[in-house]
Amino acid sequence: MIDHLSIGVSDLAKSKAFYEEALKPLGYQVKIEMAHGVCFGADGGDLWIVKNEPSKVHLAFGAKERASVDQFYQAAIKAGGADNGAPGLRPHYHENYYGAFVFDPDGYNIEAVCHKEA
C-alpha cells in the first residue's frame, strides 16, 4: 500500500490553491503545511506537493461515485486547471471506467476515476 506520494511544483501557493479546490470533491484536505510543502490527506494515502522542479507525472485519484468525478473536473477547471478530457466513460480502459482529466498549474495530468457501474 502506498503511504504517500510527493511531486515537485514550481509555485507552491498557486498549486496549493489548485489542489485544495480540485481534490475537495474527492475527500482530500490539507493535513500538514510547511514552508517547503503541503500535505493533502484522505483515506488511502497522502499527496505532498513540494517546492521543487516539476517532472512528468500522471496522478489518478479514486472517486467513490461518478458525480464526484464530475465535481472534481468542475472544481479543477474553476481553480485554474486546463481541460485534458471531460468527464465520461473510457471503455477502451474497461467498461465502467468513468474518468476526467485536467492539467494542473505545472502541466501534470491529474485524473479522477470511478470504476463502479452507473
VMD Tcl script that draws the C-alpha trace (Angstrom):
set ca {
  {0.00 0.00 0.00}
  {1.30 3.47 -0.86}
  {1.65 5.70 2.20}
  {2.22 8.96 0.32}
  {3.29 10.45 -3.00}
  {5.30 13.64 -3.41}
  {5.54 15.83 -6.51}
  {7.54 18.97 -7.21}
  {5.68 22.18 -8.04}
  {7.06 25.49 -9.32}
  {4.69 27.78 -7.36}
  {3.67 26.31 -4.01}
  {0.91 28.84 -3.27}
  {-0.68 28.51 -6.71}
  {-0.53 24.71 -6.62}
  {-1.90 24.59 -3.06}
  {-4.92 26.66 -4.14}
  {-5.45 24.40 -7.18}
  {-5.24 21.08 -5.30}
  {-7.28 22.37 -2.37}
  {-10.24 23.03 -4.67}
  {-9.74 20.21 -7.18}
  {-9.38 17.45 -4.58}
  {-12.10 18.64 -2.19}
  {-14.84 16.62 -4.00}
  {-12.68 13.50 -3.54}
  {-12.37 13.96 0.23}
  {-8.84 15.41 0.36}
  {-7.96 18.30 2.63}
  {-4.80 19.98 3.89}
  {-3.29 17.87 6.70}
  {0.12 19.49 7.12}
  {1.52 22.75 5.82}
  {5.22 23.67 5.96}
  {7.35 26.33 4.29}
  {8.58 23.85 1.67}
  {5.40 21.78 1.10}
  {1.78 20.94 1.74}
  {0.30 17.52 2.52}
  {-3.23 16.68 1.35}
  {-4.77 13.65 3.02}
  {-7.72 11.34 2.54}
  {-8.47 7.66 3.07}
  {-5.92 5.64 1.15}
  {-2.84 7.85 1.26}
  {-1.42 11.33 1.16}
  {-0.26 13.65 -1.60}
  {2.60 16.04 -0.86}
  {3.31 19.00 -3.11}
  {6.78 20.42 -2.52}
  {8.62 23.42 -3.91}
  {10.89 21.78 -6.48}
  {11.33 21.28 -10.21}
  {8.24 19.70 -11.82}
  {8.68 16.41 -13.71}
  {6.41 14.27 -15.87}
  {3.80 12.56 -13.74}
  {0.24 11.28 -14.03}
  {-1.85 11.21 -10.87}
  {-5.14 9.31 -10.76}
  {-7.37 9.79 -7.72}
  {-10.12 7.29 -6.97}
  {-13.68 8.56 -6.65}
  {-16.46 6.69 -4.88}
  {-19.09 7.77 -7.41}
  {-19.28 9.28 -10.87}
  {-20.76 12.53 -9.54}
  {-17.50 13.08 -7.61}
  {-15.57 12.77 -10.89}
  {-17.80 15.47 -12.38}
  {-17.34 17.68 -9.30}
  {-13.55 17.17 -9.40}
  {-13.43 18.27 -13.03}
  {-15.56 21.38 -12.43}
  {-13.55 22.34 -9.32}
  {-10.21 21.78 -11.05}
  {-11.16 23.89 -14.07}
  {-12.51 26.64 -11.80}
  {-9.25 26.53 -9.80}
  {-7.19 27.19 -12.93}
  {-6.69 23.71 -14.39}
  {-6.76 23.11 -18.13}
  {-9.03 20.56 -19.76}
  {-7.42 17.29 -20.79}
  {-10.58 15.18 -21.09}
  {-14.06 15.99 -19.80}
  {-15.87 13.51 -17.53}
  {-17.11 10.43 -19.30}
  {-16.75 6.74 -19.91}
  {-13.42 5.46 -21.21}
  {-14.44 1.97 -22.43}
  {-11.00 1.43 -24.02}
  {-9.71 1.05 -20.42}
  {-12.66 -1.04 -19.23}
  {-16.45 -0.98 -19.48}
  {-17.12 1.05 -16.28}
  {-14.07 3.35 -16.35}
  {-15.51 6.83 -15.75}
  {-12.82 9.49 -15.62}
  {-11.94 13.13 -16.10}
  {-8.53 14.65 -16.81}
  {-7.05 18.12 -16.22}
  {-3.62 19.67 -16.34}
  {-2.58 21.35 -13.09}
  {-0.58 24.64 -12.99}
  {2.68 22.77 -13.70}
  {1.24 20.65 -16.52}
  {0.77 17.44 -14.53}
  {-2.01 15.22 -15.89}
  {-4.44 14.87 -12.97}
  {-7.34 12.44 -13.15}
  {-10.31 11.42 -11.05}
  {-11.74 7.98 -11.83}
  {-14.66 5.86 -10.69}
  {-14.70 2.15 -11.59}
  {-18.27 1.43 -10.46}
  {-21.28 0.85 -12.67}
  {-23.62 3.81 -13.12}
}
mol new
graphics top color blue
foreach p $ca { graphics top sphere $p radius 0.5 }
foreach p [lrange $ca 0 end-1] q [lrange $ca 1 end] { graphics top cylinder $p $q radius 0.2 }
display resetview
